Amino acid sequence: MTTFTTTTTTMFITYVFLGFSLFQDNGFFQGVESFGINYGQVANNLPPPDKVLELLSTLNLTKTRIYDTNPQILSTFSKSNIEIIVTVENEILNQLDDPQQAVQWVTSHIIPYLPNTKITGIQVGNEVFTDDDTTLLQHLVPAVINIYNALAQLGYSNIWVSTPSSLAVLEQSYPPSAGSFKSEISSMMYQFLNFLSTTKAPFWINAYPYFAYKDDPNGISLDYVLFNPNAGMVDPNTNLHYDNMLYAMADAVAFSIAKMGFKGIEVRVSETGWPSRGDSNEVGASPQNAATYNRNLLRRQMVNQGTPLNPRTRLEVYLFALFNEDLKPGPTSERNYGLFKPDESMTYNVGISIATPSSASTSFSLASSGSKIKVAPHGYQNLVYWMFVYVVVSILYV
C-alpha cells in the first residue's frame, strides 16, 4: 500500500491543478512556460520551415532557437506564436567589432522580420569562451555590446543579447558552491557579466549531464543524471540537496557568477539533451536513456521547477534538439539528439499511447518510433489527458 506523505500530497495537488490547466487547450506542451527546443539545421533531409512550424504548433511549443538568422524560417514563422532566439555565427564575430557593421547586420538580419516574427533574443556566437579558435574571444564582448546598441538605436532594446557557454568555462563545478570560472578567461568573463548585469540579460549555459556520465560511468550514478529517484548529493558548504546533475550544473554557474561580484543574473540552459544512439565507446547513448532523460526533464518543467539555489525561479531550459541532424560532424551521438526524425516521426518511445477520434482501431502512439504527429485537435486533448495521468501515477507510485 502506498503511504501518502505531505510532500506527495502537495505534489499530487500541484499536478491536479496543472492537469486541469492543460485540459483547457490541446497542445502537448501546453502550460510548460519555461520549455523551449533547439531547431538545428545541419542536415540535408529536414522538413521545410512551414512543416516545422506546423509541428511546433501541434505540440504547442512556443519557444525555439535557431543557429543562424535563416530568412526562410524567420519569414515562415511570421505572425505565429513562436518566440525565436537567433544566433550570430562565430565566423562573423570579428566583423561586428565595428559598431557600423553591427548596425548593418541588425538592419539586414533582424529588422525586416520585426515585429511580426517574435525574435526575443540574439545569441552572439556559440561557446566562444571555449572555442578552439582562441582569437574569437577578443571579439565577443565588443560584438555583444555593438549588437545591443544597434538594437537600442533602432528601437528594439527589448530584445536581449547574450552568448551561450559550455560548462568548460568552469574551473571547478563540484560541489556547486565551489563553482568558479577558469582564470584564463576571467578578465573577459568579468566584462561580459558586467554587460549582462547592466542590460538584465541572462547567462546561458549548454549543460549535458550525458557527457559527465559517458566519461565516468562507474563513478556517476545513471539515475542521478537521468532525474530518476536517487539519494543525490548534499553540498557540504550550503547543505543544499541535489537529486540531479543538471540543476547542480546550473547552480555551479550561479555560484561562479556570484564569486565574480555579480548578483541578479539569471542562469538559463540553452542546450541540454541525451543522444539516442552512439558509438561503441559512447556509454549511455540509447533510446531508453534519451526517453527517460527528456521525459523526466519535462515533468519538472511542467511544474516550473527551480534549482535548489533558486527554488522560486523556474529554470528556463531549451532541449537539444528538435531533429536528428545527419550532417553534423563528430561521433555518432552528435547526429542523434533529436526528438524527431526528418520525416517527423518520433525517434524513440516516450511512453504514451492514445486512439485518434477518427477510428477506434487507429492509434497515435508516441511509443512507436514510426508514428507521426498528425492528429486532430481533439486527439491532442486526449494526449494531454493521458500524459497527465501518466505523470500523476508516476509521482504517486515512485
C-alpha positions, -999 to 999 in steps of 0.1 A, spaced: 0 0 0 13 35 -9 19 59 20 9 94 12 34 119 28 28 156 30 53 161 1 35 135 -21 1 151 -14 14 185 -23 29 172 -55 -4 155 -63 -24 187 -58 1 205 -80 -3 180 -108 -41 180 -105 -41 218 -108 -17 216 -137 -38 189 -153 -70 210 -153 -50 239 -167 -36 217 -195 -71 205 -205 -81 240 -215 -60 236 -247 -49 209 -269 -11 211 -271 13 185 -259 34 211 -241 6 235 -231 14 252 -198 52 245 -199 62 281 -197 99 277 -194 104 250 -220 119 256 -255 136 235 -281 167 240 -304 159 238 -341 192 229 -357 196 226 -394 229 207 -401 211 182 -423 200 177 -459 167 160 -453 148 182 -429 112 192 -435 106 227 -448 100 255 -423 63 256 -428 61 219 -418 83 226 -388 60 254 -378 31 231 -381 49 205 -359 58 230 -332 22 244 -332 7 210 -329 29 203 -299 21 237 -286 58 245 -282 61 283 -283 99 288 -279 127 278 -302 162 287 -310 179 286 -344 217 287 -350 216 315 -376 192 340 -390 177 318 -417 154 342 -437 131 313 -448 125 303 -412 121 339 -399 96 347 -427 77 315 -423 73 320 -385 59 355 -391 26 361 -373 29 328 -354 30 325 -316 65 311 -317 92 330 -299 126 327 -316 161 331 -304 185 337 -333 223 333 -334 252 353 -348 276 327 -363 311 326 -348 327 332 -382 315 368 -384 322 380 -348 353 398 -359 332 419 -383 310 431 -355 338 448 -337 328 478 -358 296 495 -345 285 504 -380 289 468 -391 267 458 -362 240 483 -372 242 470 -407 239 434 -395 209 441 -373 193 462 -401 196 434 -426 192 403 -405 167 413 -377 147 444 -385 130 431 -417 112 404 -397 100 426 -368 75 428 -352 56 401 -370 83 374 -362 87 372 -324 125 375 -321 131 376 -284 168 372 -281 201 372 -300 229 347 -291 262 362 -302 283 332 -312 282 298 -296 306 285 -269 331 313 -278 348 313 -244 360 277 -250 362 276 -288 393 261 -303 399 293 -322 411 314 -292 412 346 -314 374 347 -313 372 356 -277 386 391 -281 357 400 -304 329 386 -282 322 414 -258 326 442 -284 302 423 -307 277 418 -279 278 455 -270 276 467 -306 246 444 -314 228 456 -283 235 492 -290 223 487 -326 190 472 -314 185 501 -290 193 527 -317 167 511 -339 141 509 -312 143 473 -301 161 474 -268 135 448 -256 155 421 -274 181 407 -251 217 399 -262 239 372 -247 260 342 -257 258 305 -247 288 289 -230 297 253 -224 303 240 -189 340 240 -198 341 277 -188 343 265 -152 375 256 -134 355 237 -108 319 227 -107 317 202 -78 302 207 -53 281 235 -69 291 260 -42 328 256 -53 319 267 -88 344 291 -104 354 304 -138 387 295 -154 413 320 -146 424 324 -182 390 338 -192 382 357 -160 390 391 -174 368 387 -205 342 370 -184 340 399 -160 334 423 -189 307 400 -202 290 396 -169 291 434 -164 272 438 -197 246 412 -186 241 428 -152 236 462 -169 212 451 -195 194 425 -173 201 397 -198 205 360 -188 236 339 -187 231 309 -209 248 275 -204 250 244 -226 247 217 -199 249 180 -208 249 155 -179 253 128 -206 289 139 -212 298 136 -175 282 101 -173 299 89 -206 333 99 -192 328 83 -158 300 57 -159 314 38 -129 317 69 -107 285 87 -116 250 74 -109 229 69 -140 198 77 -120 213 109 -108 219 122 -144 186 109 -157 164 126 -130 154 92 -117 148 87 -79 182 86 -62 199 96 -30 215 126 -47 242 146 -31 243 174 -4 266 203 -10 287 204 22 291 242 21 254 251 17 236 219 28 215 222 -4 204 188 -17 207 179 -54 188 150 -69 200 156 -105 232 168 -122 215 194 -145 205 215 -115 239 211 -99 255 223 -131 232 254 -133 239 263 -97 276 258 -101 274 285 -128 253 307 -105 279 304 -77 307 312 -102 289 344 -113 284 354 -76 322 350 -70 328 375 -97 308 400 -77 275 400 -96 240 394 -83 207 390 -101 220 375 -133 196 346 -142 212 314 -154 193 296 -182 200 264 -200 205 270 -237 211 233 -246 206 200 -228 196 166 -241 206 130 -244 216 110 -276 195 81 -287 225 64 -305 262 65 -301 294 47 -310 306 17 -290 326 39 -267 298 63 -260 284 47 -229 248 55 -221 237 67 -255 205 48 -261 168 53 -269 158 42 -234 181 67 -217 172 95 -241 135 89 -235 140 88 -197 161 120 -196 137 140 -217 105 127 -201 118 134 -165 131 168 -175 96 176 -190 79 165 -158 100 190 -138 94 217 -164 56 211 -162 57 224 -126 81 252 -134 107 239 -110 137 259 -99 171 247 -87 180 242 -51 198 275 -50 169 294 -67 138 273 -60 114 302 -66 128 310 -101 118 284 -127 148 272 -147 144 281 -183 155 252 -205 159 246 -242 161 210 -252 186 198 -278 172 191 -303 141 190 -324 155 168 -352 183 144 -357 209 161 -380 226 138 -404 254 162 -415 268 170 -380 305 160 -377 319 140 -349 308 108 -332 275 91 -339 258 107 -309 262 142 -325 237 131 -352 212 116 -328 199 141 -303 166 148 -320 132 141 -306 121 137 -342 134 121 -373 134 142 -405 101 125 -416 85 140 -384 82 106 -367 93 103 -331 129 90 -326 121 68 -296 95 57 -271 83 84 -247 57 61 -232 22 73 -241 -4 59 -265 -38 71 -274 -65 64 -300 -74 90 -326 -111 102 -327 -114 91 -364 -111 54 -357 -110 32 -327 -86 9 -344 -62 36 -354 -37 46 -327 -14 76 -324 15 64 -303 44 83 -290 56 48 -280 61 40 -317 92 51 -334 73 52 -367 44 74 -356 40 109 -368 24 140 -352 -7 141 -374 -36 141 -350 -68 161 -350 -71 187 -322 -94 167 -300 -69 138 -302 -43 161 -287 -66 170 -259 -67 132 -251 -30 131 -254 -25 157 -228 -50 139 -206 -31 106 -208 2 123 -202 -13 139 -171 -24 105 -159 10 90 -166 28 118 -146 4 116 -117 7 78 -114 45 81 -117 46 106 -89 23 86 -66 39 52 -71 76 60 -73 
